[in-house]
Amino acid sequence: MRRYALLVALLCTAVLTAFGQHKLRPDAFPPRVSGKTVFVKSGDVATSAEQMAGWNKYPSYGLYVEMMRQWESNFPSLCRIDTIGTSINGRLLLSAELTANPTDTSLPEFFYSSSIHGDELTGYVMLLRLIDTLLLGYGSNSQYTQLLRTTRICINPLANPDGTYAAGDDDISLAMRFNADYCDLNRNFPNPFVAAKEALQPENEAMIAYVSRHRFRLSANLHDGSEVMNYPWDSFTSAQLSHPDATWWQAVCKRFVDTARRYYAQQFIDVCDDGYIAGGDWYVITGGRQDYMNYYHHCLELTMEISAVKTPAASQLPNYWYRLQHALVNYIAEVHSLPTSAVPPAPSVAASSRFAYPNPAISMFTLSAPLAMGSWLCTLDGRKVRFFPQGAQTIDVAELPAGVYLLSDGNGQALKLQVLKP
Ligand SMILES: [Zn+2]
């Protein structure tokens, strides 16, 4: 008995040591520790629009596709359904493009995507209902009308249909995290620092082509299993490298959390009291879509963990909508007040730009960085390469060997600089 108690104590110590001050992340894999998995009942899946009318069901795959097509035909001036690609098993990856001004190419582009982990399905239904709500509210709800007139809003409710419908098109009882190749798609995106362990999966290849066709400036990837707003970076702790717009992220996350808590005070409390955290401070991952979007596309993307239960009983879905709908809509509006660093980069970066990591597709450039104080250019492992005295400096990256550098201004602020060679 005593030996048993000692074993328990040792295990507890190991767990506490391994996970530090933050609570376990049920979304993490491994370990997979969610104690709140709810086994969906067969009646939780709707196969017809009538069954879906109360938004208290998960749609079958066929109904999902039908709903998307129906919105396009019911609202032809507001909604266009784009095919991002197809999954391994041939299911469609769809995106609803919503705007009242489809020909205006100057509109800022926003992107919501959910359920890249196929068993995290709250966000799937939230985004479907969001599409419906925005379209039905156009012309009567002033906020929705204004958003649709001034924004191109793209919504991909289901990024991993093979994982969700692993048991069949009308069945989510075996919904799984992975795609049909048993790959975790949110560990499979290109990462500038760590080589991928597995080949790029077809779902992600299609997603990369899709986001490359757009100029998304703000986006979110919805997950479940915890409740927390997880802002970049995921690849680093904030002590290693904070996002250039960390302060802005914290303000945006706080607005989201505060809005949700107005409707349910217990929302976003299971990881930290604030309800938001820099991803790497929770735990570091590489290959996630969030860092890929921020790094390669200059799109401000964060990871929204919106429900502690990955697949709640379908009857609970209206409650989640009640809590989250206003925060989800307001987050779209944030695309109109982005920090200055989120301005799309030009092939030759202007002196005032804070961006120091170009999209490789745009090719190499010369960075002119006005520096507030003396700065060191360092390699990622901390070796100092060159000192720049205070004042405006031109850094010709063509003189530097290819690689990734940090430009640290001695104030704890670091810009990341990637030097590419043809
Ligand atoms: Zn997830």
Boltz pocket constraint, residues with backbone or C-beta under 6 A from the ligand:
constraints:
  - pocket:
      binder: B
      contacts: [[A, 27], [A, 117], [A, 120], [A, 222], [A, 223], [A, 224], [A, 225]]
      max_distance: 6.0
